[in-house]
């Protein structure tokens, strides 16, 4: 079902049946495959590809030339930077059909994926994690983690507001001056939000 309030550019290709939510946008030369779901308020930029059965939550931003393949799920408020890409098999060969080997990939609420990053299939990216530009993610990323490089490695923590946290010792807390959210570093590899999470962005 395509909501009447959705904005689909005349050059975009949308294969039915699919779902495009209230006030979602699909821009120039993008392709949304059948059975895909684009949530309310989400924006699909120019030249993007949304594969068959892909699920995109509410208020997501998928920038230009992003490829999101089958078995990928984006929860609400995920940001995908320009030309980032998701794989669907780990060892592709042109002459070998490996569609039965596709692995599911989950990007949780609020995560940011930088420009030209590659997300290898089968991983989970945690809530409000931050993937640096050009990084190659080959394993799960914890909530709030900042990862960079190839392969991606953790270098710190990011707040919901999108700023790097100052150094914190294990057991220490930090309060965001912008939102008031309180974070606790439980272990060297786990940051926990002590405050209630913010509601998903409302549509105008």
C-alpha positions in Angstrom: 0.0 0.0 0.0 1.3 3.4 -0.9 -0.1 6.2 1.3 -1.7 9.2 -0.6 0.7 11.5 1.3 3.8 9.7 0.1 6.0 11.6 -2.4 7.3 9.5 -5.2 9.4 11.2 -7.9 8.3 10.5 -11.5 11.7 8.9 -12.3 11.5 6.5 -9.4 10.6 2.8 -10.0 8.3 1.3 -7.4 7.4 -2.4 -7.8 4.1 -3.5 -6.4 3.1 -4.7 -3.9 5.1 -2.7 -1.4 4.4 -0.3 1.5 5.4 3.3 1.4 4.2 5.2 4.5 2.7 8.5 5.4 4.8 11.4 4.2 7.6 9.1 3.1 9.6 10.2 0.0 11.3 8.3 -2.8 13.5 10.5 -4.9 15.0 10.6 -8.4 16.0 7.3 -10.1 15.5 5.2 -7.0 14.2 1.7 -7.1 11.9 0.1 -4.4 11.4 -3.6 -5.0 8.3 -5.6 -4.3 7.4 -6.5 -0.7 9.7 -3.7 0.7 8.4 -1.5 3.5 9.3 2.2 3.8 8.1 3.7 7.0 6.3 6.9 7.6 8.4 10.0 7.2 11.4 8.1 5.8 13.4 9.6 2.9 14.9 7.6 0.1 17.5 9.7 -1.7 18.5 9.8 -5.3 19.7 6.7 -7.0 19.0 4.4 -4.0 18.1 0.7 -4.3 15.7 -0.9 -1.7 15.7 -4.6 -2.2 12.9 -7.1 -2.1 11.4 -7.5 1.3 13.6 -4.9 2.9 12.1 -3.2 6.0 12.8 0.4 6.7 11.3 2.0 9.8 9.9 5.4 10.5 11.8 8.7 10.0 14.8 7.0 8.4 17.1 8.9 6.1 18.6 6.9 3.2 21.0 9.2 1.3 21.9 9.1 -2.4 23.2 5.9 -4.1 22.7 3.6 -1.1 22.1 -0.1 -1.8 20.0 -2.0 0.8 19.6 -5.6 -0.2 17.3 -8.4 0.7 17.1 -9.5 4.4 18.2 -6.1 5.8 16.0 -4.4 8.4 16.4 -0.8 9.5 14.6 0.2 12.7 13.2 3.7 13.2 15.4 6.9 12.8 18.4 5.1 11.1 20.7 7.3 9.0 22.5 5.7 6.0 25.1 8.0 4.5 25.7 8.5 0.8 26.9 5.4 -1.1 27.0 3.1 1.9 26.2 -0.5 1.0 24.9 -3.7 2.6 26.0 -7.1 1.4 23.8 -10.2 1.5 26.4 -13.0 1.3 29.9 -13.3 2.7 31.6 -15.0 -0.2 30.0 -14.0 -3.5 30.9 -15.5 -6.9 29.3 -14.4 -10.1 29.0 -18.0 -11.4 27.6 -19.4 -8.1 24.0 -18.8 -7.0 24.1 -18.2 -3.2 20.6 -16.7 -2.6 19.9 -19.5 -0.1 22.8 -18.3 1.9 21.6 -14.7 2.5 22.1 -13.6 6.1 19.8 -11.2 7.9 21.2 -7.8 8.9 19.6 -5.6 11.6 20.3 -1.9 12.2 18.7 -0.8 15.4 17.0 2.5 16.2 18.9 5.7 15.7 22.1 4.2 14.3 24.2 6.3 11.9 26.1 4.7 9.0 28.7 7.0 7.4 29.3 7.6 3.7 30.8 4.8 1.7 30.7 2.4 4.7 30.1 -1.4 4.0 28.0 -3.5 6.3 28.7 -7.2 5.9 25.7 -9.4 6.1 24.7 -11.1 9.3 25.7 -8.4 11.8 23.6 -6.3 14.2 24.3 -2.6 14.6 23.1 -1.4 18.1 20.9 1.5 19.0 22.4 4.9 18.3 25.7 3.3 17.2 27.8 5.4 14.9 29.7 3.8 11.9 32.4 6.1 10.6 32.7 7.0 6.9 34.4 4.3 4.8 34.3 1.7 7.6 33.8 -2.0 6.9 31.6 -3.6 9.6 32.3 -7.3 9.9 30.9 -8.0 13.4 28.1 -6.8 15.8 28.4 -3.2 17.0 27.2 -2.4 20.6 24.6 0.3 21.4 26.1 3.8 21.2 29.5 2.5 20.0 31.7 4.6 17.6 33.5 2.4 15.2 35.9 3.3 12.4 38.3 1.6 10.0 38.6 -1.6 8.0 37.7 -3.8 9.6 35.7 -1.5 11.9 37.0 -1.2 15.5 35.5 0.7 18.5 37.1 4.0 19.4 34.6 5.5 21.8 30.9 6.1 22.5 28.3 8.4 20.9 25.3 10.0 22.6 21.8 10.0 21.2 22.4 13.6 20.3 25.2 12.5 18.0 28.3 13.8 19.9 31.3 11.7 21.2 31.3 11.1 24.9 34.3 12.2 26.9 36.4 9.4 28.5 34.5 7.5 31.2 35.9 4.8 33.6 33.9 1.6 34.0 31.2 2.3 36.5 31.2 6.0 35.7 28.2 8.0 34.5 27.9 10.9 32.1 25.0 13.4 31.5 24.5 14.8 28.1 24.4 18.7 28.3 22.1 18.8 25.3 19.4 16.3 26.2 19.9 15.5 29.8 20.2 11.7 29.1 22.4 9.8 31.6 24.7 7.1 30.4 26.5 4.4 32.5 29.6 2.6 31.3 28.9 -0.9 32.7 31.9 -2.6 31.1 34.6 -1.6 28.6 32.2 -2.9 25.9 28.8 -1.9 27.2 27.3 1.6 27.6 23.8 1.7 29.0 21.2 4.5 28.8 19.8 5.1 32.3 17.2 7.7 31.1 14.0 6.9 29.2 14.7 7.0 25.4 13.2 9.8 23.5 10.0 9.2 21.5 10.3 8.6 17.7 10.2 11.9 15.9 6.7 13.2 15.2 5.6 14.0 11.6 4.4 17.5 10.9 
